[in-house]
Amino acid sequence: MNVLFVCSRNRRRSPTAERIFADRVEADSGGMAPDADVPLSVDQVQWADIVVVMEKKHRSRLTRRFGRQLAGRRVICLDIPDRYDLMQPELIDLLERRMAPHLRGRTAR
């Protein structure tokens, strides 16, 4: 399963998610903002089976920008605000809890 994690600038939340889930799924991440460290691309969206956004505003922006490419892809919103640092333990715990229902049965590769 290819899982794409999306936040605003790809500096804290989505790179953290990419790192912690990489042992269970094929993971990638990108950001919606023009100054994102890794700006989200059409290729990334087309690669993904599931797109995971951190906030509702990311889902709206994603749909406006990549609506056609999202066809047939599940989009999940984790509702995780931008107030955590990269790899912060509280962020990791929150990501694990919010992603758990979507990764049931997935173990380390």
N, CA and C of each residue as an Amber inpcrd file, in Angstrom:
protein
   327
   0.8510000  -1.1770000   0.0000000   0.0000000   0.0000000   0.0000000
   0.8930000   1.2360000   0.0000000   0.5960000   2.1820000  -0.8930000
   1.3210000   3.4500000  -0.9920000   0.5320000   4.5290000  -0.2550000
   1.1460000   5.1030000   0.7650000   0.4800000   6.1230000   1.5840000
   1.2530000   7.4290000   1.4730000   0.5400000   8.4780000   1.0890000
   1.1070000   9.8130000   0.9390000   0.6130000  10.6900000   2.0810000
   1.5320000  11.2710000   2.8420000   1.2030000  12.1500000   3.9610000
   1.4050000  13.5950000   3.5190000   0.4010000  14.4340000   3.8050000
   0.4090000  15.8170000   3.3170000   0.1490000  16.7840000   4.4700000
   0.9760000  17.8280000   4.5330000   0.7300000  18.9430000   5.4470000
   1.0280000  20.2340000   4.6870000   1.2980000  21.2980000   5.3850000
   1.4990000  22.5770000   4.7080000   2.8890000  22.7040000   4.0940000
   3.9170000  22.6000000   4.9070000   5.2680000  22.8860000   4.4180000
   6.1980000  21.6730000   4.3930000   5.6810000  20.4960000   4.7480000
   6.4670000  19.2700000   4.7190000   7.7430000  19.4120000   5.5530000
   7.5890000  20.0020000   6.7270000   8.7450000  20.1900000   7.6010000
   8.6150000  19.4390000   8.9200000   7.3900000  19.1880000   9.3810000
   7.2430000  18.5690000  10.6980000   6.2740000  17.3850000  10.6820000
   5.0070000  17.6410000  10.4340000   4.0110000  16.5740000  10.5740000
   4.1280000  15.4850000   9.5140000   4.0780000  15.8420000   8.2460000
   4.1000000  14.7940000   7.2160000   5.4450000  14.0710000   7.1260000
   6.6050000  14.7440000   7.2950000   7.8530000  13.9700000   7.3010000
   7.9440000  13.0200000   8.5030000   7.3940000  13.4480000   9.6360000
   7.3670000  12.5600000  10.8030000   6.5370000  11.3250000  10.4900000
   5.3670000  11.5290000   9.9180000   4.5000000  10.4000000   9.5560000
   5.1890000   9.4830000   8.5540000   5.8260000  10.0640000   7.5500000
   6.5260000   9.2580000   6.5560000   7.5670000   8.3560000   7.2300000
   8.3210000   8.9120000   8.1500000   9.3720000   8.1380000   8.8270000
   8.8060000   7.0240000   9.6980000   7.7780000   7.3400000  10.4810000
   7.3210000   6.3380000  11.4500000   6.4900000   5.2250000  10.8140000
   5.9070000   5.4640000   9.6530000   5.1020000   4.4210000   9.0080000
   5.8340000   3.7030000   7.8820000   7.0490000   4.1150000   7.5850000
   7.8060000   3.5260000   6.4710000   8.1000000   2.0410000   6.6570000
   8.0210000   1.5500000   7.8920000   8.2630000   0.1230000   8.1010000
   7.0020000  -0.7180000   7.9200000   5.8580000  -0.0630000   7.6880000
   4.5930000  -0.7900000   7.5190000   3.9720000  -0.6350000   6.1460000
   4.2600000   0.4920000   5.4800000   3.7120000   0.7880000   4.1560000
   4.7800000   1.4880000   3.3270000   4.5430000   1.5910000   2.0480000
   5.3770000   2.4650000   1.2180000   4.8990000   3.8780000   1.5280000
   5.7590000   4.7250000   2.0420000   5.3490000   6.0470000   2.5190000
   6.1150000   7.1480000   1.7910000   5.4170000   8.2690000   1.5940000
   6.0040000   9.4660000   1.0010000   5.2970000  10.6550000   1.6330000
   5.8460000  11.8550000   1.4440000   5.2020000  13.0460000   2.0020000
   5.4770000  14.2590000   1.1320000   4.6100000  15.2480000   1.2700000
   4.7520000  16.5020000   0.5400000   3.9550000  17.5900000   1.2270000
   4.1940000  18.8210000   0.7870000   3.5110000  19.9650000   1.3810000
   2.7150000  20.7410000   0.3610000   1.6550000  21.3720000   0.8180000
   0.7550000  22.1320000  -0.0530000   1.2130000  23.5720000  -0.2840000
   2.0330000  24.1250000   0.6080000   2.4620000  25.5180000   0.4950000
   3.5220000  25.6740000  -0.6000000   3.5570000  26.8370000  -1.2470000
   4.5580000  27.0710000  -2.2910000   5.9990000  26.9460000  -1.7880000
   6.2160000  27.2240000  -0.4820000   7.5660000  27.1440000   0.0720000
   7.8330000  25.8240000   0.8080000   7.0500000  24.7980000   0.5110000
   7.2340000  23.4990000   1.1550000   8.6110000  22.9360000   0.8450000
   9.1800000  22.2180000   1.8020000  10.4770000  21.5710000   1.5720000
  10.3830000  20.5960000   0.4010000   9.2850000  19.8440000   0.3390000
   8.9810000  18.9810000  -0.8030000   7.5780000  19.3490000  -1.2630000
   7.4590000  20.2190000  -2.2790000   6.1320000  20.5930000  -2.7670000
   5.4120000  19.3710000  -3.3420000   4.1570000  19.2130000  -2.9740000
   3.3560000  18.0840000  -3.4340000   3.2450000  18.0990000  -4.9530000
   3.4510000  16.9330000  -5.5620000   3.4310000  16.8490000  -7.0230000
   2.3230000  15.9300000  -7.5170000   1.9910000  16.0760000  -8.7830000
   1.0190000  15.2040000  -9.4430000   1.4970000  13.7560000  -9.3580000
   2.7760000  13.5310000  -9.5890000   3.3230000  12.1750000  -9.5440000
   3.0980000  11.5240000  -8.1790000   3.2890000  12.2730000  -7.1130000
   3.0750000  11.7230000  -5.7770000   1.6200000  11.3240000  -5.5750000
   0.7080000  12.2040000  -5.9840000  -0.7240000  11.9200000  -5.8150000
  -1.1070000  10.6950000  -6.6350000  -0.6290000  10.5850000  -7.8550000
  -0.9500000   9.4390000  -8.7060000  -0.3460000   8.1460000  -8.1580000
   0.7680000   8.2230000  -7.4820000   1.4330000   7.0720000  -6.8800000
   0.6400000   6.5120000  -5.7020000  -0.0430000   7.3910000  -4.9690000
  -0.6710000   7.0280000  -3.6980000  -1.9470000   6.2080000  -3.8670000
  -2.0970000   5.2110000  -2.9760000  -3.3750000   4.5100000  -2.8300000
  -4.2510000   5.2730000  -1.8430000  -3.5910000   5.8040000  -0.8060000
  -4.2680000   6.5880000   0.2380000  -3.4950000   7.8840000   0.4250000
  -4.2360000   8.9860000   0.5260000  -3.6260000  10.2850000   0.8240000
  -4.1110000  10.6940000   2.2120000  -3.1590000  10.9830000   3.0890000
  -3.4740000  11.3540000   4.4680000  -3.1030000  12.8130000   4.6590000
  -4.1050000  13.6420000   4.9650000  -3.8640000  15.0630000   5.2210000
  -3.9400000  15.3120000   6.7220000  -3.2590000  16.3470000   7.1610000
  -3.2090000  16.6440000   8.5860000  -4.3770000  17.5140000   9.0530000
  -4.9050000  18.3680000   8.1550000  -5.9990000  19.2740000   8.5270000
  -7.0310000  19.3280000   7.4020000  -8.2450000  19.7430000   7.7470000
  -9.3240000  19.8540000   6.7600000  -8.9540000  20.8180000   5.6340000
  -8.2160000  21.8750000   5.9460000  -7.8410000  22.8390000   4.9140000
  -6.9400000  22.1750000   3.8700000  -6.1540000  21.1950000   4.2920000
  -5.2980000  20.4810000   3.3280000  -6.1480000  19.6550000   2.3730000
  -7.2220000  19.0520000   2.8850000  -8.1210000  18.2730000   2.0260000
  -8.7570000  19.1750000   0.9740000  -9.1940000  20.3570000   1.3830000
  -9.8040000  21.2990000   0.4390000  -8.8140000  21.7310000  -0.6300000
  -7.6190000  22.0890000  -0.2210000  -6.5830000  22.5120000  -1.1790000
  -6.2070000  21.3650000  -2.1120000  -6.0950000  20.1790000  -1.5620000
  -5.7590000  19.0000000  -2.3370000  -6.8120000  18.7360000  -3.4180000
  -8.0640000  18.8130000  -3.0280000  -9.1610000  18.5790000  -3.9710000
  -9.1790000  19.6360000  -5.0670000  -8.9700000  20.8920000  -4.7060000
  -8.9540000  21.9670000  -5.7110000  -7.7950000  21.7880000  -6.6870000
  -6.6490000  21.4230000  -6.1800000  -5.4440000  21.3720000  -7.0070000
  -5.2610000  20.0490000  -7.7650000  -5.7000000  18.9530000  -7.1480000
  -5.4500000  17.6300000  -7.7230000  -6.7260000  16.7990000  -7.8540000
  -7.8570000  17.4460000  -8.0290000  -9.1380000  16.7420000  -8.0740000
  -9.1680000  15.5590000  -9.0170000  -8.7100000  15.7390000 -10.2260000
  -8.7350000  14.6700000 -11.2280000  -7.8350000  13.5050000 -10.8070000
  -6.6670000  13.8170000 -10.2790000  -5.7180000  12.7750000  -9.8910000
  -6.1630000  12.0090000  -8.6360000  -7.0800000  12.5820000  -7.8660000
  -7.5530000  11.9280000  -6.6490000  -8.6020000  10.8600000  -6.9180000
  -9.1020000  10.7800000  -8.1320000 -10.1450000   9.8080000  -8.4700000
  -9.6870000   8.4040000  -8.0790000 -10.5120000   7.7180000  -7.3020000
 -10.2140000   6.3630000  -6.8830000  -9.2810000   6.2610000  -5.6920000
  -8.8670000   7.3880000  -5.1460000  -7.9740000   7.3720000  -3.9900000
  -8.7370000   7.7850000  -2.7350000  -8.4410000   7.1080000  -1.6600000
  -9.0480000   7.4510000  -0.3850000  -8.2650000   8.6090000   0.2260000
  -8.9750000   9.6100000   0.7420000  -8.3430000  10.7440000   1.4210000
  -8.8030000  10.7190000   2.8730000  -7.8380000  10.7020000   3.7790000
  -8.1020000  10.6370000   5.2120000  -7.5790000  11.9130000   5.8560000
  -8.3840000  12.5120000   6.7360000  -7.9420000  13.6890000   7.4820000
  -7.7260000  13.2860000   8.9470000  -6.5220000  13.5240000   9.4570000
  -6.1950000  13.1530000  10.8350000  -6.4920000  14.2540000  11.8500000
  -6.8020000  15.4640000  11.3920000  -7.0790000  16.5930000  12.2980000
  -5.9580000  16.7970000  13.3150000  -4.7450000  16.9520000  12.8110000
  -3.5810000  17.2120000  13.6690000  -3.0800000  18.6200000  13.3780000
  -3.2140000  19.5280000  14.3600000  -2.8080000  20.9210000  14.1410000
  -1.2890000  21.0720000  14.0270000  -0.8800000  22.1900000  13.4850000
   0.5340000  22.4800000  13.2500000   1.1540000  23.1060000  14.5020000
   1.3170000  22.2860000  15.5400000   1.9170000  22.7980000  16.7730000
   2.9410000  21.8350000  17.3690000   3.4400000  20.9660000  16.5320000
   4.4190000  19.9740000  16.9790000   5.7200000  20.1330000  16.2060000
   6.8120000  19.6680000  16.8130000   8.1120000  19.6600000  16.1510000
   8.3150000  18.3350000  15.4340000   9.2490000  18.3230000  14.5210000
   9.6160000  17.1060000  13.8070000   9.9930000  16.0130000  14.8100000
   9.3710000  14.8410000  14.6720000   9.6300000  13.6660000  15.4990000
   9.3550000  13.8870000  16.9900000   8.5620000  14.8920000  17.3270000
   8.1920000  15.1190000  18.7290000   7.3930000  13.9100000  19.2230000
   7.7200000  13.3580000  20.3940000   7.0340000  12.1620000  20.8970000
   5.5060000  12.2890000  20.9230000   4.9970000  13.4630000  21.2810000
   3.5380000  13.6530000  21.3150000   2.9360000  13.5660000  19.9070000
   3.6530000  14.0670000  18.9210000   3.1930000  13.9740000  17.5350000
   3.2110000  12.5160000  17.0810000   4.2660000  11.8060000  17.3990000
   4.3580000  10.3950000  17.0180000   3.2110000   9.6010000  17.6330000
   2.9350000   9.8310000  18.9090000   1.8350000   9.1410000  19.5810000
   0.5030000   9.4520000  18.9190000   0.2670000  10.7100000  18.6130000
  -0.9820000  11.1240000  17.9710000  -1.1190000  10.5010000  16.5780000
  -0.0610000  10.5250000  15.7990000  -0.0840000   9.9010000  14.4780000
  -0.3810000   8.4070000  14.5830000   0.2740000   7.7320000  15.5070000
   0.0440000   6.2920000  15.6940000  -1.4180000   6.0110000  16.0340000
  -1.9710000   6.7780000  16.9590000  -3.3650000   6.5640000  17.3730000
  -4.3470000   6.8640000  16.2500000  -4.1370000   7.9660000  15.5390000
  -5.0900000   8.3590000  14.4900000  -4.9840000   7.4790000  13.2410000
  -3.8040000   6.9360000  12.9810000  -3.6230000   6.0720000  11.8010000
  -3.9820000   4.6180000  12.0820000  -4.0220000   4.2160000  13.3480000
  -4.2460000   2.8120000  13.7090000  -5.4430000   2.1780000  12.9950000
  -6.6060000   2.8360000  12.9520000  -7.7420000   2.1870000  12.2810000
  -7.5170000   1.9780000  10.7790000  -6.6640000   2.7580000  10.1970000
  -6.4270000   2.6930000   8.7520000  -5.3150000   1.7150000   8.3830000
  -4.5710000   1.2640000   9.3870000  -3.4410000   0.3680000   9.1350000
  -3.6030000  -0.9860000   9.8130000  -4.7930000  -1.2930000  10.2530000
  -5.0260000  -2.5810000  10.9380000  -4.4990000  -3.7280000  10.0770000
  -3.7850000  -4.6220000  10.7230000  -3.2440000  -5.7730000  10.0080000
  -1.9070000  -5.5190000   9.3430000  -1.4270000  -4.2820000   9.3830000
  -0.1190000  -3.9610000   8.7760000   0.9550000  -4.1050000   9.8410000
   1.9330000  -4.9120000   9.5810000   3.0540000  -5.0750000  10.5060000
   4.3120000  -4.6090000   9.8080000   5.3780000  -4.5820000  10.5270000
   6.6600000  -4.1540000   9.9470000   7.0010000  -5.0360000   8.7590000
   7.5470000  -4.3940000   7.7110000   7.9260000  -5.1320000   6.5010000
   9.1890000  -5.9010000   6.7210000
